[in-house]
């Protein structure tokens, strides 16, 4: 299993200058890869592996490429072909995409050391040191340990738009070292949960638990103030650049706060249950709708599902995405569909008389569809009326933080 850990980095001014220089050389290498891809006989290139053979000639012709680590240079060439592959995949899916273009300094702010050229040292406390070949030592805030069973495959150094530095370690853990998932036949309504990604609450579970939305109003008010200040600066001036960084810091704070909250909720879910079923949402289509788009983007539901799947592998939990269409309309008891406007918060079935909270009904449908996806069917001993809680339990943000912070 591959995953990553990210840490704040605090290079000295001298090392930061070297990092900036190395990243810019890597940017030139990326652009030159694009140039050769477009102008050199395809028989000599066409893949990252073939293009790596040209790097010796690069170094002879352009000595600047000898100043950076060889494995990092290969990774930059591979980065171009990865982007090219992603572009081809999007085209194959029917998306309208352009072509890869040369990267400006603002568009290229990271580099990756792969396999060699790095060493993590002094990891006994909350501080550690990352050594990079041809650059030197970089202090990092080692706020969480890298698992003993994980191997560091690569290291990425990135400078954000705020001017802050971060280091990401690409880790790999043998599947045999991960917890085994519970046997599918052992799953039932007591150790499984359906999750409805809601409107009034961030999540609503099939066993009656809800988690509040994250309150970001103060952060957005500050963002509006900083953006108004930026609009009064002369573009291109030093004051404009300083204020632009202030705006970037507020945006980064919002992103971090959302991501941290999601980490804690997803960790709570995979620790609490043996199986978690969630809707496979068309997030792109939802964001294109005119109403409430900002709140939907803050919800970051696709990111939430990705984190949930990643955590499930670490903790040995089943996570299954189910068809989202109709979970709100369909009655969890009899299956009859009843259309209801968004402002109607109660589900009341005209066919069987079953009544409950709208989101609770949707969560129960997600749970039932999850069992069907696993080929289990709904347990005969479990009726919807007994499976659905009579009361909704509000799970406080504090409880989510306490439950999720240990492994987030």
C-alpha positions as CSV (number, residue, x, y, z in Angstrom):
1,X,0.0,0.0,0.0
2,X,1.3,3.4,-0.9
3,X,0.5,6.6,1.0
4,X,2.2,9.7,2.2
5,X,3.0,11.8,5.3
6,X,3.5,15.6,5.1
7,X,5.6,17.8,7.4
8,X,6.3,21.5,7.6
9,X,9.9,22.3,6.8
10,X,12.1,25.2,8.0
11,X,15.2,25.5,5.8
12,X,17.7,28.2,6.6
13,X,17.9,31.1,4.3
14,X,21.0,29.7,2.6
15,X,19.4,26.3,2.1
16,X,16.1,27.9,0.9
17,X,18.0,29.7,-1.8
18,X,19.5,26.4,-3.0
19,X,16.1,24.8,-2.9
20,X,14.7,27.6,-5.1
21,X,17.6,27.2,-7.5
22,X,17.2,23.4,-7.7
23,X,13.5,23.6,-8.3
24,X,14.0,26.1,-11.1
25,X,16.5,23.8,-12.8
26,X,14.0,21.0,-12.5
27,X,11.4,23.3,-14.1
28,X,13.8,23.8,-17.0
29,X,14.3,20.0,-17.3
30,X,10.5,19.6,-17.4
31,X,10.2,22.2,-20.2
32,X,13.1,20.7,-22.1
33,X,11.4,17.2,-21.8
34,X,8.3,18.8,-23.4
35,X,10.4,20.4,-26.2
36,X,12.1,17.1,-27.0
37,X,8.8,15.2,-26.9
38,X,7.5,17.6,-29.6
39,X,10.7,17.9,-31.7
40,X,12.7,14.7,-31.4
41,X,12.0,11.5,-33.4
42,X,9.5,9.5,-31.4
43,X,11.5,6.3,-31.9
44,X,14.1,7.8,-29.5
45,X,11.7,8.9,-26.8
46,X,8.0,8.4,-26.3
47,X,8.2,7.1,-22.7
48,X,9.9,8.1,-19.5
49,X,12.2,5.0,-19.6
50,X,13.5,5.9,-23.1
51,X,13.8,9.6,-22.2
52,X,16.0,8.8,-19.2
53,X,18.6,7.5,-21.6
54,X,19.0,11.0,-23.0
55,X,19.9,12.6,-19.7
56,X,23.6,11.8,-20.1
57,X,23.6,13.9,-23.3
58,X,21.7,16.6,-21.5
59,X,24.4,16.9,-18.9
60,X,27.1,17.1,-21.6
61,X,25.3,19.8,-23.5
62,X,23.9,21.7,-20.5
63,X,26.2,21.4,-17.4
64,X,23.4,23.0,-15.3
65,X,21.7,19.6,-15.2
66,X,24.8,18.1,-13.4
67,X,24.1,20.4,-10.4
68,X,21.0,18.5,-9.4
69,X,20.6,14.9,-8.2
70,X,20.4,12.3,-11.0
71,X,17.4,10.4,-9.6
72,X,15.5,13.6,-9.0
73,X,16.2,14.6,-12.6
74,X,14.8,11.2,-13.8
75,X,11.7,11.8,-11.6
76,X,11.1,15.2,-13.2
77,X,11.1,13.5,-16.7
78,X,8.7,10.9,-15.3
79,X,6.5,13.7,-14.0
80,X,6.1,15.0,-17.5
81,X,5.0,11.6,-18.8
82,X,2.6,11.1,-15.8
83,X,1.0,14.4,-16.7
84,X,0.8,13.3,-20.3
85,X,-0.9,10.0,-19.3
86,X,-3.4,11.9,-17.1
87,X,-4.2,14.1,-20.0
88,X,-4.8,11.1,-22.3
89,X,-7.1,9.5,-19.7
90,X,-9.2,12.6,-19.5
91,X,-9.5,12.7,-23.3
92,X,-10.5,9.1,-23.3
93,X,-13.3,9.9,-20.8
94,X,-14.7,12.5,-23.1
95,X,-13.4,15.6,-21.3
96,X,-12.3,18.6,-23.3
97,X,-8.6,19.2,-22.3
98,X,-5.8,21.2,-23.9
99,X,-2.2,20.3,-24.3
100,X,0.7,20.4,-21.9
101,X,2.5,23.7,-21.8
102,X,5.8,25.0,-20.6
103,X,5.8,25.7,-16.9
104,X,6.5,29.2,-15.5
105,X,8.3,29.6,-12.2
106,X,5.0,30.2,-10.4
107,X,3.6,26.9,-11.8
108,X,6.5,24.7,-10.9
109,X,7.3,24.8,-7.2
110,X,8.3,21.3,-6.2
111,X,10.8,18.5,-6.8
112,X,11.0,14.8,-5.9
113,X,13.9,12.6,-4.9
114,X,13.1,9.0,-5.7
115,X,14.9,5.9,-4.3
116,X,18.1,7.7,-3.2
117,X,19.7,11.0,-2.4
118,X,17.8,11.6,0.8
119,X,18.0,10.6,4.5
120,X,15.7,11.2,7.5
121,X,17.8,11.8,10.6
122,X,17.3,12.7,14.3
123,X,13.7,11.5,14.6
124,X,13.7,10.9,18.4
125,X,11.7,14.0,19.2
126,X,9.2,16.5,17.6
127,X,11.9,17.8,15.3
128,X,13.8,15.8,12.7
129,X,16.3,16.6,9.9
130,X,16.0,15.7,6.2
131,X,19.2,15.5,4.3
132,X,19.1,16.0,0.5
133,X,22.0,15.3,-1.8
134,X,23.5,18.5,-3.3
135,X,21.4,20.7,-1.0
136,X,22.0,19.8,2.7
137,X,20.1,19.5,5.9
138,X,16.5,20.7,6.2
139,X,14.9,20.8,9.7
140,X,11.3,19.6,9.7
141,X,8.5,19.4,12.4
142,X,8.2,15.7,13.0
143,X,4.7,15.8,14.4
144,X,3.9,12.2,13.7
145,X,6.2,9.2,13.4
146,X,6.6,7.2,10.2
147,X,5.5,3.6,10.9
148,X,8.4,1.2,11.4
149,X,6.9,-1.1,8.8
150,X,6.8,1.6,6.1
151,X,9.6,2.2,3.6
152,X,10.4,5.7,2.4
153,X,10.3,5.4,-1.4
154,X,10.5,9.1,-2.3
155,X,10.7,12.6,-0.9
156,X,8.9,15.7,-2.3
157,X,9.9,19.2,-1.3
158,X,7.4,21.9,-2.1
159,X,7.2,25.7,-1.7
160,X,3.6,26.9,-1.4
161,X,2.2,30.1,-2.6
162,X,2.5,31.5,0.9
163,X,6.2,31.0,0.8
164,X,6.2,28.2,3.3
165,X,8.0,24.9,2.7
166,X,6.7,21.4,3.2
167,X,8.1,17.9,2.8
168,X,6.1,14.8,1.8
169,X,7.4,11.3,2.3
170,X,6.0,8.7,-0.1
171,X,5.6,5.6,2.0
172,X,5.0,2.0,1.1
173,X,3.8,-0.7,3.4
174,X,3.6,-4.4,2.6
175,X,0.0,-5.5,2.4
176,X,0.9,-8.4,4.8
177,X,1.6,-5.8,7.5
178,X,-1.8,-4.2,7.3
179,X,-4.8,-5.4,9.4
180,X,-7.0,-8.0,7.8
181,X,-10.6,-6.9,7.0
182,X,-13.4,-8.7,8.8
183,X,-14.9,-11.6,7.0
184,X,-17.8,-10.4,4.8
185,X,-20.1,-13.1,6.2
186,X,-19.7,-11.6,9.7
187,X,-21.1,-8.2,8.8
188,X,-24.5,-7.2,10.0
189,X,-26.4,-4.0,10.8
190,X,-24.8,-3.8,14.3
191,X,-21.2,-3.5,13.0
192,X,-21.9,-1.8,9.7
193,X,-23.1,1.7,8.9
194,X,-24.5,3.6,5.9
195,X,-23.4,7.3,5.7
196,X,-25.5,10.0,4.1
197,X,-23.5,13.1,3.2
198,X,-26.1,15.6,4.3
199,X,-27.2,19.2,4.1
200,X,-28.2,20.1,7.6
201,X,-25.4,17.9,9.0
202,X,-22.1,17.0,7.5
203,X,-22.8,13.3,7.8
204,X,-25.8,11.3,9.0
205,X,-25.3,7.6,9.8
206,X,-27.9,4.8,9.6
207,X,-27.6,4.2,13.3
208,X,-28.8,7.7,14.1
209,X,-25.5,9.6,14.7
210,X,-24.9,13.0,13.1
211,X,-21.9,15.2,12.9
212,X,-22.2,19.0,12.6
213,X,-20.8,21.0,9.7
214,X,-17.5,22.7,10.3
215,X,-18.1,26.4,11.0
216,X,-16.0,28.4,8.6
217,X,-17.8,31.7,8.7
218,X,-15.1,33.6,10.6
219,X,-12.5,32.3,8.2
220,X,-14.5,33.4,5.2
221,X,-15.1,36.8,6.7
222,X,-11.3,37.2,7.1
223,X,-10.8,36.0,3.5
224,X,-13.2,38.7,2.3
225,X,-11.3,41.4,4.2
226,X,-7.9,40.3,2.9
227,X,-9.3,40.1,-0.7
228,X,-10.7,43.6,-0.4
229,X,-7.3,44.9,0.8
230,X,-5.6,43.1,-2.1
231,X,-8.0,44.7,-4.6
232,X,-6.7,48.1,-3.5
233,X,-3.0,47.3,-4.1
234,X,-1.2,48.0,-7.4
235,X,-0.7,44.8,-9.2
236,X,2.9,43.9,-9.5
237,X,4.1,46.0,-6.6
238,X,5.8,44.6,-3.5
239,X,2.8,45.5,-1.4
240,X,0.6,43.6,-3.8
241,X,2.8,40.5,-3.5
242,X,2.8,40.7,0.4
243,X,-1.0,41.0,0.4
244,X,-1.4,38.2,-2.1
245,X,0.5,35.9,0.3
246,X,-1.9,37.0,3.1
247,X,-4.8,35.9,0.9
248,X,-3.1,32.6,0.1
249,X,-2.5,32.0,3.8
250,X,-6.2,32.4,4.7
251,X,-7.2,30.1,1.8
252,X,-4.6,27.5,3.0
253,X,-6.0,27.7,6.5
254,X,-9.5,27.0,5.3
255,X,-8.3,24.0,3.2
256,X,-6.3,22.7,6.2
257,X,-9.2,23.0,8.6
258,X,-11.5,21.1,6.2
259,X,-8.9,18.4,5.6
260,X,-8.2,18.0,9.4
261,X,-11.9,17.7,10.1
262,X,-12.3,15.0,7.4
263,X,-9.3,13.1,8.8
264,X,-10.9,13.0,12.2
265,X,-14.4,12.0,10.9
266,X,-13.0,9.2,8.6
267,X,-10.8,7.8,11.4
268,X,-13.7,7.8,13.8
269,X,-15.8,5.9,11.2
270,X,-13.2,3.2,10.3
271,X,-12.5,2.6,14.0
272,X,-16.1,2.4,15.0
273,X,-17.4,0.1,12.3
274,X,-16.3,-3.0,10.4
275,X,-18.0,-1.8,7.2
276,X,-18.8,1.7,6.0
277,X,-21.1,2.3,3.0
278,X,-21.2,5.7,1.3
279,X,-22.8,7.3,-1.7
280,X,-20.9,7.5,-5.0
281,X,-21.6,11.1,-5.6
282,X,-21.2,13.1,-8.8
283,X,-19.3,15.9,-7.1
284,X,-18.4,17.7,-10.3
285,X,-22.0,17.9,-11.4
286,X,-23.1,19.1,-8.0
287,X,-20.6,21.9,-8.0
288,X,-21.8,23.1,-11.4
289,X,-25.2,23.7,-10.0
290,X,-25.8,27.4,-9.2
291,X,-27.2,27.1,-5.7
292,X,-25.1,26.5,-2.6
293,X,-21.9,25.8,-4.6
294,X,-19.5,27.1,-2.0
295,X,-20.9,24.9,0.8
296,X,-20.6,21.9,-1.5
297,X,-17.0,22.7,-2.2
298,X,-16.3,23.2,1.5
299,X,-17.8,19.7,2.0
300,X,-15.1,18.3,-0.3
301,X,-17.0,15.0,-0.5
302,X,-14.8,13.4,-3.1
303,X,-11.8,14.1,-0.8
304,X,-13.8,12.7,2.1
305,X,-14.4,9.5,0.3
306,X,-10.8,9.2,-0.8
307,X,-9.7,9.6,2.8
308,X,-12.2,7.1,3.9
309,X,-10.9,4.5,1.5
310,X,-7.3,5.2,2.5
311,X,-8.1,4.9,6.2
312,X,-10.1,1.7,5.7
313,X,-7.0,0.0,4.3
314,X,-4.9,1.1,7.3
315,X,-7.4,0.0,9.9
316,X,-8.9,-3.1,8.1
317,X,-12.4,-1.9,7.4
318,X,-14.6,-2.5,4.4
319,X,-15.6,0.7,2.5
320,X,-18.1,0.4,-0.4
321,X,-19.5,3.1,-2.6
322,X,-23.1,2.6,-3.7
323,X,-25.4,4.2,-6.2
324,X,-26.5,7.6,-4.9
325,X,-29.5,8.1,-7.1
326,X,-32.8,7.7,-5.2
327,X,-31.5,7.2,-1.7
328,X,-33.5,10.2,-0.5
329,X,-36.7,9.5,-2.4
330,X,-36.9,5.7,-1.8
331,X,-38.5,4.5,1.3
332,X,-36.1,2.4,3.4
333,X,-39.0,0.2,4.6
334,X,-41.0,-0.6,1.4
335,X,-39.0,0.8,-1.4
336,X,-41.7,3.1,-2.8
337,X,-40.2,6.4,-4.2
338,X,-41.7,9.7,-2.9
339,X,-40.4,13.0,-4.4
340,X,-39.7,15.6,-1.7
341,X,-38.3,19.1,-2.1
342,X,-35.0,20.0,-0.4
343,X,-36.7,21.9,2.4
344,X,-38.8,18.9,3.5
345,X,-36.7,17.3,6.3
346,X,-39.0,14.4,7.2
347,X,-39.6,11.2,5.3
348,X,-43.2,10.0,5.5
349,X,-44.1,7.1,3.2
350,X,-47.6,7.3,1.8
351,X,-47.5,3.6,1.0
352,X,-46.5,1.9,4.3
353,X,-46.6,4.8,6.7
354,X,-43.0,4.6,7.7
355,X,-41.7,7.9,9.0
356,X,-38.3,9.2,10.1
357,X,-35.8,11.9,9.4
358,X,-35.1,12.4,5.7
359,X,-31.3,11.9,6.1
360,X,-31.8,8.9,8.3
361,X,-33.9,7.3,5.6
362,X,-31.2,8.0,3.0
363,X,-28.5,6.5,5.3
364,X,-30.6,3.3,5.8
365,X,-31.0,3.0,2.0
366,X,-27.2,3.4,1.6
367,X,-26.7,0.6,4.2
368,X,-29.1,-1.7,2.4
369,X,-27.5,-1.0,-0.9
370,X,-24.1,-1.7,0.6
371,X,-25.1,-5.1,1.8
372,X,-26.4,-5.8,-1.7
373,X,-23.1,-4.7,-3.3
374,X,-21.4,-7.3,-1.1
375,X,-23.8,-9.9,-2.1
376,X,-25.2,-10.3,1.4
377,X,-28.8,-9.0,1.1
378,X,-30.6,-7.4,4.0
379,X,-30.5,-9.7,7.1
380,X,-33.9,-11.3,7.5
381,X,-33.8,-10.8,11.3
382,X,-33.4,-7.1,10.9
383,X,-36.4,-5.0,10.1
384,X,-35.9,-1.4,9.1
385,X,-38.1,-0.2,12.0
386,X,-35.8,-1.9,14.5
387,X,-32.6,-1.0,12.7
388,X,-33.4,2.7,12.5
389,X,-32.9,4.5,15.9
390,X,-35.9,6.2,17.5
391,X,-33.7,9.2,18.3
392,X,-30.9,10.9,16.6
393,X,-27.6,11.2,18.4
394,X,-25.7,14.4,17.8
395,X,-22.0,13.5,17.8
396,X,-20.1,16.6,18.9
397,X,-17.1,17.9,17.0
398,X,-15.1,17.4,20.3
399,X,-15.9,13.7,20.3
400,X,-14.9,13.3,16.6
401,X,-11.6,15.1,17.3
402,X,-10.9,12.9,20.3
403,X,-11.8,9.7,18.4
404,X,-10.0,10.6,15.2
405,X,-6.9,12.6,16.2
406,X,-4.8,9.6,17.2
407,X,-4.7,8.1,13.7
408,X,-5.5,11.1,11.5
